[in-house]
Amino acid sequence: MNETGQDQNTIEAEVLQEVESSRERFESAAGDLIKIIQEDSQVRNGVERIIECCMTMTTGYIEWPLQSDRYGVKKYVQEDGSFLIPL
């Protein structure tokens, strides 16, 4: 338990749901933006590139701590790609 009174599994599920929800909102907003500017190919290409860069940076923010020696997490990676970290 933590100060919110929730167990670890509940907190993990909430965090994962928020990450998924954020991804869905981003993809929806990106799609809406591209629809708005679809007639101007130069602007559309620039916006698509910015969206691509945002996605790359976000992936990096998620992947880097998992793969970096800095946090010592990668030694807990399992064969299926999940992590088993002793607490």
N, C-alpha and C positions, 0 to 999 in steps of 0.2 A: 504494500500500500504506500501511497505517497500523500502529500498534503491535501490533494483533492479527494482522497478516499477511493480512488480508482486503482484497480490492479494493473499490472504491466500489460497484459493482453488487451485490455480495454483501451489503454493509452496508445499502444501500437496501432490498433485498428483505427482509432480516431486520426492519428497522424497520417497513416496510409490513405485514409479516405480524403483528408485535406489535400494531400499531394495529388491524388487522382482528380479531385474536383478542380484544383488549380490548373492541371494539364488540360482538362476539358474546357475550362473557361478560356484559356489561352488559345487553344485550337479553334474554338468558336469565334473568338474575336479576330483572330488572324484570317479566318475564312470570310468573315463579314467585311473586313477591311479590303481584302483582295477583290471581293465582288464590287465594292464601291469604286475602285480605281481600275477596273478591268479593261476599260477602253484605251487607256494610255499605257502602252507596253513598256515605255522607259520607266515610268513611275512604278508600274506594277513589278517590273524586274528588280528595282531598287528595294521596294517594300518586301518582296519575297526574300531578298538577300538578308535584309534586317531580321525578318522572322526566322530564317535559317540560322543566323548568328545567335539570336536569343535562345533558340533550341539547343545549339551546340554549347553555349555557355552554361545553360541550366544542366545539361547532361554532365558537363565537366564538374559543376559544383556538387553533383551527386556522386559521380564516379571517383573523383580524385581522392577524397578522404578514405574511400574504401580500398584503393589501390596503393596509396602512398605509405611509405614506411613511417611517416611522421606520427600517425595515430596507432600503428601496430594492429590494425584490424584485419589486414589481408591474410594473416596467418590463421584466421578462424574461418576462412571460406571453405565451404563443403563442395563435394563433387557436383552437386546440382546448381551451384552458384549462390546458394543461400549462405548465411553466416550463423555459426553457433558460437556465441560469445559468452564465456562464463562470467557470472556477476558476483 
